[in-house]
């Protein structure tokens, strides 16, 4: 059995690997900002306002939270720095980090919500994480069912925000948010 601390480290290493788009073992601002372009391409979104808003939220998250995790304080950030840095960032400014993540989730959903109903259905969910972060579509289908806590067949902003928060902060191996990108 993996310890609670081991679960959080495992999740943070997984997030780092997903964010490190070029796979060079270093996270830089361009990796983070490129997520907006990948998401827009996955959903064939051309509306620059939505893309700009997501890039802005991702940029703010990079500047205020991620870049300072580098030993030299300016990036790039390696996996060890990220794993050690996320808990420190949350410990220093939990509310601020979560507000910035909420802004990222909002921008993400504005692009992924193809029918504009304010909700993410299973197809949108699978597309948004498989085509941007490389998560397994099969795992994402299982994850969607676990995260759809009210069983209505959709995820609203609060369900995704809560899952994102749990994934990045919870040391509870049973937390539903641990399924955000599929099984651990």
N, C-alpha and C positions, 0 to 999 in steps of 0.2 A: 504494500500500500504506500502511496506517495504521501509525504507529509503535507500539511496545509501550506507551509512555506514553499515546498517543492512544487505544489500546484500553481501557485502564483508565479514562481520563476518560470515554470514550463509555459504558462500562458504568455508571459512577457517576452520570452524568447520566440514564441510563435508570432506574436505581433511584430516584433523586430524583423523577423524573416519576411513577413508579408509586406512591411513598409520598405524594406531594402529592395526596391524594384529592380536594380541592376545586379543584385546578388554579390556585390563586392565586399560585403561585411562591414560596410560603413553607411550610416544613415546621414544624408545631407538634405538640405532644404528642397532641392530639386526632386528627390525621391518622394517627399511628402506632397509637394505641389502637383506632381504628375498624377497623383490619385484622382484629382478632379478631372483631368483630361481623359484618364482611363474610364472613369465612370460615365462621363459624357459620351464617349465613343461607344461604350457598351449599350447605351440606351439611345444612341443616335440623336443626342440632344445638341442642337445648334445655338440655343438661346444663351448668348454670352453673359447675360445678367446672372443666371443661375450658376454658371461655371465660375464667374468672377467671385460670386458670394462664397462658394465653396473654397476656392483658392485662397480667398481672404481669411476665412476661418482656419484653414489648414496652415496658412502662413503665420497667423497669430499663435497657434498652438506650437509651431516650430520655434518661433522667436521667444515666447514666454516660458515654454516648458522643455522642449526637446534640446535645443542647441546648447543650453547651459549644462546639460548632462555630460558633455565632453570634458575630459580632464582639463583641457586648456580653456574651457568655458565658451567656445565659439563654434563647435562642430568641426569635423564630422563626429558622429556618435557611433561607437561600436556596440556590439551586443551586450558586453559586460557593463558598459556605462549605462545603457538603456535599462537593463535589469535592475541595477542599483539605483538609477536616477528616478524611475517612475515612483517608487514608494517615497523617496525623499521629496519629490515635487508635490505629491499628494499630502505629505506630512507638513510641508511648509505653507501650502496654499490650496488645500483640498477644494474649497469652494470655487476658487478661480480656475483651477484645472478642470473641474467638472463643468463649469460654465462654458469654458472653451470647447470641451468635448461635446457639450449640448449644441453649441453653434455648428460644430462639424457635422453632427448627426442631422441637424435641421437642413443644412446645405446638401448633404448626401441624399436625404429623403426628397428634397425638392427636385432633384434630378431623377432619382429612381422611381418616384411615384408617377408612372407614365399616364395614368388615367386622371390624375389630379384630384383624387378623392381624399387625400390626406392619409392614406393607409398604404401599407406595403403588403401585397399578396405573395404567395409562395413563389411564383415565377419571377416577380420583381426582386424578391429576396435572394433567390438563387443567382440571378443574373448579377446583382450588385456586388456580391462577394466572390463569385467564381471568376468573373471577368476582370475584376480590379485587383483582388488579392490572391487569386489562384486557389481558393478553397474548393474542396471537392463538392460538385453538385449533389451527389448522393448524400454526403454528410450534411449538407445545407438543408436538404429536405427533412431530414430527421431533426436538425436543429430548429427549423421553423416550427415544427409541431411542438417541440419542448418550450419554445419561447412564446408561443401563442397561448398564454396562460388562461385567457378567457374562452378559448376554443372557437372563436368566431371566424377563423380562416384568414385573418389579417393581423398585421402588427401596426399599432399606431406609434406616433413619435415617442410617447412615454414608455411603451414597452421596449422599443429599441434603445432609447436612452438609458433605461434601467439595466438592460442586458449589457450595454457597453460599459456602464459603471461597474457592474458586478464582475464582468470579465477582467477589467483592469485593476480591480481592487480587492475582490473577495478571495480570502484564503480558504473558504468553505468549498471542499471538493463537490458538494451536492448543489451548489448554487445554480439555479436555472440559467443565469447569464453565462455560465461556463460553456454553454452550447452555442454561443454567438457564431462561431465559425465551424461548428461540427464538434464531434467528440474530441476529448483531450487524448 
